Amino acid sequence: MLLTHPDVSDAAVLGLDDDTWGEVVAAVVVSSSSEDLTLQALQDFCGGSLPPYSVPRRLKLMEELPRNQVCLVGCFRCHKSPFFHSSF
């Protein structure tokens, strides 16, 4: 869904621990435009097509996603990043 947004060139979605919900949806996005994407803009874009529990609650903008040798996003490396253990 995120990849259909005109300002998104690459994206990954993962679950982050949350004290209230157990886990929340987080989006890691590479922007294709010079303007910074906002969480609200992505939520508005996804809100019409996804159920509320699937809409990202947190957003991280990156220049590129960490990928392994077979081009899969290295979520394990994302989870080990200090960024994912602090606030988005």
A tleap script that builds the chain and sets N, CA, C and O, in Angstrom:
source leaprc.protein.ff14SB
mol = sequence {
  NMET LEU LEU THR HIE PRO ASP VAL SER ASP
  ALA ALA VAL LEU GLY LEU ASP ASP ASP THR
  TRP GLY GLU VAL VAL ALA ALA VAL VAL VAL
  SER SER SER SER GLU ASP LEU THR LEU GLN
  ALA LEU GLN ASP PHE CYS GLY GLY SER LEU
  PRO PRO TYR SER VAL PRO ARG ARG LEU LYS
  LEU MET GLU GLU LEU PRO ARG ASN GLN VAL
  CYS LEU VAL GLY CYS PHE ARG CYS HIE LYS
  SER PRO PHE PHE HIE SER SER CPHE
}
set mol.1.N position { 0.820 -1.196 0.000 }
set mol.1.CA position { 0.000 0.000 0.000 }
set mol.1.C position { 0.865 1.262 0.000 }
set mol.1.O position { 0.613 2.196 -0.761 }
set mol.2.N position { 1.893 1.280 0.865 }
set mol.2.CA position { 2.745 2.471 0.935 }
set mol.2.C position { 3.479 2.738 -0.378 }
set mol.2.O position { 3.734 3.889 -0.731 }
set mol.3.N position { 3.815 1.673 -1.093 }
set mol.3.CA position { 4.564 1.843 -2.337 }
set mol.3.C position { 3.734 2.483 -3.439 }
set mol.3.O position { 4.288 2.920 -4.447 }
set mol.4.N position { 2.426 2.547 -3.269 }
set mol.4.CA position { 1.587 3.217 -4.264 }
set mol.4.C position { 1.506 4.723 -4.034 }
set mol.4.O position { 0.979 5.450 -4.877 }
set mol.5.N position { 2.021 5.198 -2.904 }
set mol.5.CA position { 2.047 6.643 -2.630 }
set mol.5.C position { 3.034 7.293 -3.596 }
set mol.5.O position { 4.131 6.766 -3.780 }
set mol.6.N position { 2.686 8.411 -4.213 }
set mol.6.CA position { 3.561 9.028 -5.216 }
set mol.6.C position { 4.906 9.521 -4.674 }
set mol.6.O position { 5.852 9.676 -5.446 }
set mol.7.N position { 5.011 9.768 -3.380 }
set mol.7.CA position { 6.261 10.274 -2.806 }
set mol.7.C position { 7.086 9.189 -2.124 }
set mol.7.O position { 8.061 9.501 -1.440 }
set mol.8.N position { 6.715 7.921 -2.295 }
set mol.8.CA position { 7.430 6.811 -1.661 }
set mol.8.C position { 8.118 5.982 -2.733 }
set mol.8.O position { 7.469 5.473 -3.647 }
set mol.9.N position { 9.443 5.847 -2.617 }
set mol.9.CA position { 10.167 5.015 -3.576 }
set mol.9.C position { 10.446 3.621 -3.018 }
set mol.9.O position { 10.604 2.675 -3.790 }
set mol.10.N position { 10.508 3.475 -1.705 }
set mol.10.CA position { 10.716 2.175 -1.083 }
set mol.10.C position { 10.147 2.235 0.323 }
set mol.10.O position { 10.106 3.301 0.937 }
set mol.11.N position { 9.707 1.091 0.833 }
set mol.11.CA position { 9.107 1.076 2.164 }
set mol.11.C position { 9.152 -0.323 2.764 }
set mol.11.O position { 9.177 -1.328 2.054 }
set mol.12.N position { 9.162 -0.354 4.072 }
set mol.12.CA position { 9.035 -1.599 4.827 }
set mol.12.C position { 8.130 -1.300 6.013 }
set mol.12.O position { 8.111 -0.186 6.536 }
set mol.13.N position { 7.389 -2.307 6.419 }
set mol.13.CA position { 6.484 -2.160 7.556 }
set mol.13.C position { 6.838 -3.230 8.569 }
set mol.13.O position { 7.052 -4.387 8.207 }
set mol.14.N position { 6.900 -2.851 9.832 }
set mol.14.CA position { 7.209 -3.804 10.876 }
set mol.14.C position { 6.456 -3.456 12.145 }
set mol.14.O position { 5.933 -2.350 12.286 }
set mol.15.N position { 6.404 -4.392 13.052 }
set mol.15.CA position { 5.736 -4.173 14.329 }
set mol.15.C position { 6.732 -3.775 15.389 }
set mol.15.O position { 7.807 -4.364 15.496 }
set mol.16.N position { 6.377 -2.774 16.173 }
set mol.16.CA position { 7.204 -2.328 17.289 }
set mol.16.C position { 6.456 -2.576 18.590 }
set mol.16.O position { 5.234 -2.445 18.652 }
set mol.17.N position { 7.203 -2.935 19.625 }
set mol.17.CA position { 6.594 -3.149 20.934 }
set mol.17.C position { 5.906 -1.884 21.413 }
set mol.17.O position { 6.403 -0.775 21.218 }
set mol.18.N position { 4.759 -2.066 22.040 }
set mol.18.CA position { 3.983 -0.950 22.564 }
set mol.18.C position { 3.367 -1.374 23.890 }
set mol.18.O position { 2.799 -2.461 23.995 }
set mol.19.N position { 3.478 -0.520 24.902 }
set mol.19.CA position { 2.961 -0.846 26.230 }
set mol.19.C position { 1.451 -0.989 26.245 }
set mol.19.O position { 0.916 -1.809 26.993 }
set mol.20.N position { 0.759 -0.212 25.439 }
set mol.20.CA position { -0.703 -0.230 25.439 }
set mol.20.C position { -1.266 -1.346 24.574 }
set mol.20.O position { -2.124 -2.107 25.021 }
set mol.21.N position { -0.788 -1.449 23.338 }
set mol.21.CA position { -1.377 -2.363 22.351 }
set mol.21.C position { -0.602 -3.661 22.171 }
set mol.21.O position { -1.067 -4.564 21.475 }
set mol.22.N position { 0.560 -3.768 22.781 }
set mol.22.CA position { 1.398 -4.943 22.572 }
set mol.22.C position { 2.356 -4.730 21.415 }
set mol.22.O position { 3.560 -4.951 21.541 }
set mol.23.N position { 1.813 -4.298 20.289 }
set mol.23.CA position { 2.612 -3.983 19.119 }
set mol.23.C position { 1.875 -2.953 18.282 }
set mol.23.O position { 0.646 -2.972 18.209 }
set mol.24.N position { 2.619 -2.054 17.649 }
set mol.24.CA position { 2.034 -1.077 16.729 }
set mol.24.C position { 2.762 -1.165 15.392 }
set mol.24.O position { 3.909 -1.608 15.322 }
set mol.25.N position { 2.080 -0.738 14.337 }
set mol.25.CA position { 2.646 -0.754 12.988 }
set mol.25.C position { 3.561 0.460 12.819 }
set mol.25.O position { 3.185 1.593 13.119 }
set mol.26.N position { 4.770 0.188 12.330 }
set mol.26.CA position { 5.724 1.253 12.029 }
set mol.26.C position { 6.125 1.134 10.567 }
set mol.26.O position { 6.297 0.028 10.054 }
set mol.27.N position { 6.273 2.255 9.906 }
set mol.27.CA position { 6.688 2.288 8.506 }
set mol.27.C position { 8.074 2.909 8.403 }
set mol.27.O position { 8.347 3.958 8.988 }
set mol.28.N position { 8.935 2.248 7.654 }
set mol.28.CA position { 10.251 2.782 7.323 }
set mol.28.C position { 10.187 3.100 5.838 }
set mol.28.O position { 9.963 2.212 5.016 }
set mol.29.N position { 10.386 4.376 5.494 }
set mol.29.CA position { 10.096 4.845 4.143 }
set mol.29.C position { 11.290 5.580 3.549 }
set mol.29.O position { 11.982 6.336 4.231 }
set mol.30.N position { 11.513 5.341 2.266 }
set mol.30.CA position { 12.465 6.122 1.473 }
set mol.30.C position { 11.629 7.031 0.590 }
set mol.30.O position { 10.825 6.563 -0.216 }
set mol.31.N position { 11.822 8.325 0.748 }
set mol.31.CA position { 11.028 9.294 0.000 }
set mol.31.C position { 11.614 9.499 -1.394 }
set mol.31.O position { 12.832 9.534 -1.570 }
set mol.32.N position { 10.737 9.631 -2.375 }
set mol.32.CA position { 11.187 9.889 -3.745 }
set mol.32.C position { 11.137 11.366 -4.101 }
set mol.32.O position { 11.505 11.756 -5.209 }
set mol.33.N position { 10.684 12.185 -3.164 }
set mol.33.CA position { 10.607 13.618 -3.428 }
set mol.33.C position { 11.504 14.369 -2.460 }
set mol.33.O position { 11.975 13.812 -1.468 }
set mol.34.N position { 11.731 15.613 -2.753 }
set mol.34.CA position { 12.576 16.429 -1.879 }
set mol.34.C position { 11.814 16.879 -0.633 }
set mol.34.O position { 12.421 17.277 0.361 }
set mol.35.N position { 10.494 16.813 -0.690 }
set mol.35.CA position { 9.692 17.192 0.470 }
set mol.35.C position { 9.644 16.032 1.463 }
set mol.35.O position { 9.582 14.867 1.070 }
set mol.36.N position { 9.674 16.363 2.749 }
set mol.36.CA position { 9.589 15.327 3.763 }
set mol.36.C position { 8.157 14.831 3.882 }
set mol.36.O position { 7.216 15.618 3.986 }
set mol.37.N position { 8.013 13.530 3.864 }
set mol.37.CA position { 6.708 12.929 4.117 }
set mol.37.C position { 6.399 13.058 5.601 }
set mol.37.O position { 7.305 13.087 6.434 }
set mol.38.N position { 5.141 13.132 5.919 }
set mol.38.CA position { 4.739 13.174 7.321 }
set mol.38.C position { 3.931 11.923 7.641 }
set mol.38.O position { 3.338 11.299 6.761 }
set mol.39.N position { 3.923 11.580 8.906 }
set mol.39.CA position { 3.124 10.446 9.345 }
set mol.39.C position { 1.657 10.691 9.027 }
set mol.39.O position { 0.960 9.777 8.587 }
set mol.40.N position { 1.184 11.902 9.243 }
set mol.40.CA position { -0.220 12.226 8.979 }
set mol.40.C position { -0.568 12.038 7.503 }
set mol.40.O position { -1.646 11.539 7.180 }
set mol.41.N position { 0.335 12.431 6.612 }
set mol.41.CA position { 0.081 12.268 5.176 }
set mol.41.C position { -0.031 10.793 4.806 }
set mol.41.O position { -0.901 10.417 4.019 }
set mol.42.N position { 0.840 9.955 5.365 }
set mol.42.CA position { 0.760 8.526 5.080 }
set mol.42.C position { -0.472 7.891 5.708 }
set mol.42.O position { -1.090 7.011 5.109 }
set mol.43.N position { -0.831 8.329 6.906 }
set mol.43.CA position { -2.039 7.808 7.549 }
set mol.43.C position { -3.281 8.174 6.744 }
set mol.43.O position { -4.174 7.345 6.570 }
set mol.44.N position { -3.343 9.398 6.258 }
set mol.44.CA position { -4.473 9.822 5.429 }
set mol.44.C position { -4.539 9.003 4.140 }
set mol.44.O position { -5.620 8.610 3.702 }
set mol.45.N position { -3.379 8.750 3.537 }
set mol.45.CA position { -3.315 7.995 2.290 }
set mol.45.C position { -3.768 6.547 2.501 }
set mol.45.O position { -4.506 5.998 1.684 }
set mol.46.N position { -3.325 5.938 3.593 }
set mol.46.CA position { -3.648 4.523 3.866 }
set mol.46.C position { -5.022 4.345 4.502 }
set mol.46.O position { -5.631 3.283 4.376 }
set mol.47.N position { -5.509 5.364 5.175 }
set mol.47.CA position { -6.736 5.248 5.950 }
set mol.47.C position { -7.957 4.838 5.160 }
set mol.47.O position { -8.841 4.174 5.703 }
set mol.48.N position { -8.035 5.208 3.908 }
set mol.48.CA position { -9.198 4.860 3.110 }
set mol.48.C position { -9.200 3.432 2.609 }
set mol.48.O position { -10.243 2.911 2.213 }
set mol.49.N position { -8.027 2.787 2.623 }
set mol.49.CA position { -7.916 1.442 2.063 }
set mol.49.C position { -7.604 0.353 3.080 }
set mol.49.O position { -7.862 -0.826 2.834 }
set mol.50.N position { -7.054 0.742 4.212 }
set mol.50.CA position { -6.646 -0.237 5.218 }
set mol.50.C position { -7.505 -0.130 6.475 }
set mol.50.O position { -8.014 0.946 6.788 }
set mol.51.N position { -7.668 -1.237 7.193 }
set mol.51.CA position { -8.360 -1.148 8.481 }
set mol.51.C position { -7.504 -0.337 9.456 }
set mol.51.O position { -6.282 -0.297 9.311 }
set mol.52.N position { -8.117 0.300 10.435 }
set mol.52.CA position { -7.375 1.191 11.343 }
set mol.52.C position { -6.161 0.543 12.021 }
set mol.52.O position { -5.150 1.210 12.239 }
set mol.53.N position { -6.253 -0.738 12.351 }
set mol.53.CA position { -5.139 -1.390 13.036 }
set mol.53.C position { -3.948 -1.653 12.113 }
set mol.53.O position { -2.867 -1.989 12.595 }
set mol.54.N position { -4.121 -1.509 10.812 }
set mol.54.CA position { -3.041 -1.720 9.853 }
set mol.54.C position { -2.370 -0.426 9.403 }
set mol.54.O position { -1.349 -0.471 8.716 }
set mol.55.N position { -2.916 0.702 9.771 }
set mol.55.CA position { -2.349 2.003 9.383 }
set mol.55.C position { -1.135 2.289 10.265 }
set mol.55.O position { -1.225 2.151 11.485 }
set mol.56.N position { 0.000 2.685 9.677 }
set mol.56.CA position { 1.199 2.959 10.477 }
set mol.56.C position { 0.952 4.013 11.564 }
set mol.56.O position { 0.305 5.035 11.333 }
set mol.57.N position { 1.484 3.732 12.742 }
set mol.57.CA position { 1.391 4.665 13.879 }
set mol.57.C position { 2.700 5.408 14.100 }
set mol.57.O position { 2.745 6.420 14.800 }
set mol.58.N position { 3.767 4.889 13.490 }
set mol.58.CA position { 5.082 5.523 13.607 }
set mol.58.C position { 5.748 5.518 12.244 }
set mol.58.O position { 5.471 4.658 11.407 }
set mol.59.N position { 6.631 6.490 12.030 }
set mol.59.CA position { 7.275 6.661 10.730 }
set mol.59.C position { 8.744 6.977 10.917 }
set mol.59.O position { 9.116 7.790 11.763 }
set mol.60.N position { 9.571 6.329 10.121 }
set mol.60.CA position { 10.996 6.645 10.057 }
set mol.60.C position { 11.350 6.862 8.604 }
set mol.60.O position { 11.111 5.986 7.772 }
set mol.61.N position { 11.914 8.011 8.282 }
set mol.61.CA position { 12.392 8.290 6.927 }
set mol.61.C position { 13.871 7.931 6.852 }
set mol.61.O position { 14.654 8.318 7.719 }
set mol.62.N position { 14.250 7.193 5.816 }
set mol.62.CA position { 15.645 6.799 5.623 }
set mol.62.C position { 16.045 7.103 4.183 }
set mol.62.O position { 15.192 7.243 3.306 }
set mol.63.N position { 17.358 7.203 3.950 }
set mol.63.CA position { 17.849 7.412 2.598 }
set mol.63.C position { 17.806 6.132 1.793 }
set mol.63.O position { 17.623 6.167 0.576 }
set mol.64.N position { 17.974 4.987 2.468 }
set mol.64.CA position { 17.839 3.681 1.820 }
set mol.64.C position { 17.553 2.645 2.895 }
set mol.64.O position { 17.918 2.817 4.058 }
set mol.65.N position { 16.895 1.567 2.485 }
set mol.65.CA position { 16.577 0.498 3.420 }
set mol.65.C position { 17.732 -0.502 3.475 }
set mol.65.O position { 18.351 -0.792 2.451 }
set mol.66.N position { 18.025 -1.030 4.670 }
set mol.66.CA position { 19.080 -2.049 4.751 }
set mol.66.C position { 18.592 -3.353 4.114 }
set mol.66.O position { 17.570 -3.902 4.525 }
set mol.67.N position { 19.308 -3.837 3.130 }
set mol.67.CA position { 18.911 -5.069 2.435 }
set mol.67.C position { 20.041 -6.093 2.522 }
set mol.67.O position { 21.217 -5.738 2.594 }
set mol.68.N position { 19.657 -7.372 2.513 }
set mol.68.CA position { 20.654 -8.439 2.540 }
set mol.68.C position { 21.050 -8.831 1.120 }
set mol.68.O position { 20.704 -8.137 0.165 }
set mol.69.N position { 21.779 -9.950 0.978 }
set mol.69.CA position { 22.309 -10.361 -0.323 }
set mol.69.C position { 21.225 -10.713 -1.331 }
set mol.69.O position { 21.464 -10.629 -2.536 }
set mol.70.N position { 20.042 -11.104 -0.874 }
set mol.70.CA position { 18.959 -11.442 -1.803 }
set mol.70.C position { 17.918 -10.330 -1.867 }
set mol.70.O position { 16.771 -10.561 -2.247 }
set mol.71.N position { 18.329 -9.129 -1.494 }
set mol.71.CA position { 17.533 -7.906 -1.605 }
set mol.71.C position { 16.309 -7.862 -0.685 }
set mol.71.O position { 15.382 -7.091 -0.933 }
set mol.72.N position { 16.295 -8.672 0.364 }
set mol.72.CA position { 15.229 -8.572 1.346 }
set mol.72.C position { 15.600 -7.513 2.373 }
set mol.72.O position { 16.772 -7.348 2.709 }
set mol.73.N position { 14.607 -6.803 2.864 }
set mol.73.CA position { 14.869 -5.774 3.862 }
set mol.73.C position { 15.323 -6.459 5.136 }
set mol.73.O position { 14.675 -7.390 5.615 }
set mol.74.N position { 16.433 -6.000 5.683 }
set mol.74.CA position { 16.999 -6.588 6.894 }
set mol.74.C position { 16.322 -6.057 8.139 }
set mol.74.O position { 16.885 -5.216 8.841 }
set mol.75.N position { 15.119 -6.539 8.425 }
set mol.75.CA position { 14.372 -6.055 9.590 }
set mol.75.C position { 15.085 -6.366 10.890 }
set mol.75.O position { 14.957 -5.626 11.866 }
set mol.76.N position { 15.848 -7.477 10.909 }
set mol.76.CA position { 16.599 -7.791 12.122 }
set mol.76.C position { 17.571 -6.662 12.426 }
set mol.76.O position { 17.730 -6.264 13.580 }
set mol.77.N position { 18.222 -6.148 11.385 }
set mol.77.CA position { 19.134 -5.014 11.590 }
set mol.77.C position { 18.369 -3.763 11.989 }
set mol.77.O position { 18.872 -2.949 12.763 }
set mol.78.N position { 17.156 -3.603 11.468 }
set mol.78.CA position { 16.331 -2.462 11.864 }
set mol.78.C position { 15.995 -2.537 13.346 }
set mol.78.O position { 16.107 -1.544 14.064 }
set mol.79.N position { 15.579 -3.723 13.806 }
set mol.79.CA position { 15.197 -3.885 15.204 }
set mol.79.C position { 16.373 -3.693 16.148 }
set mol.79.O position { 16.181 -3.274 17.289 }
set mol.80.N position { 17.585 -3.989 15.696 }
set mol.80.CA position { 18.767 -3.818 16.531 }
set mol.80.C position { 19.213 -2.362 16.584 }
set mol.80.O position { 20.010 -1.989 17.445 }
set mol.81.N position { 18.714 -1.546 15.683 }
set mol.81.CA position { 19.084 -0.141 15.648 }
set mol.81.C position { 18.565 0.580 16.882 }
set mol.81.O position { 17.425 0.351 17.287 }
set mol.82.N position { 19.369 1.443 17.490 }
set mol.82.CA position { 18.899 2.194 18.660 }
set mol.82.C position { 17.648 3.034 18.362 }
set mol.82.O position { 16.859 3.341 19.256 }
set mol.83.N position { 17.492 3.393 17.091 }
set mol.83.CA position { 16.326 4.183 16.705 }
set mol.83.C position { 15.029 3.471 17.072 }
set mol.83.O position { 14.080 4.109 17.528 }
set mol.84.N position { 14.983 2.168 16.877 }
set mol.84.CA position { 13.752 1.418 17.103 }
set mol.84.C position { 13.486 1.174 18.568 }
set mol.84.O position { 12.403 0.711 18.924 }
set mol.85.N position { 14.435 1.470 19.422 }
set mol.85.CA position { 14.213 1.318 20.850 }
set mol.85.C position { 13.989 2.666 21.511 }
set mol.85.O position { 13.835 2.748 22.729 }
set mol.86.N position { 13.972 3.704 20.722 }
set mol.86.CA position { 13.647 5.036 21.229 }
set mol.86.C position { 12.378 5.502 20.531 }
set mol.86.O position { 11.795 4.763 19.737 }
set mol.87.N position { 11.961 6.689 20.814 }
set mol.87.CA position { 10.730 7.183 20.197 }
set mol.87.C position { 10.946 7.467 18.720 }
set mol.87.O position { 12.036 7.871 18.316 }
set mol.88.N position { 9.929 7.262 17.926 }
set mol.88.CA position { 9.961 7.526 16.485 }
set mol.88.C position { 9.851 8.991 16.260 }
set mol.88.O position { 9.857 9.443 15.115 }
savepdb mol mol.pdb
quit
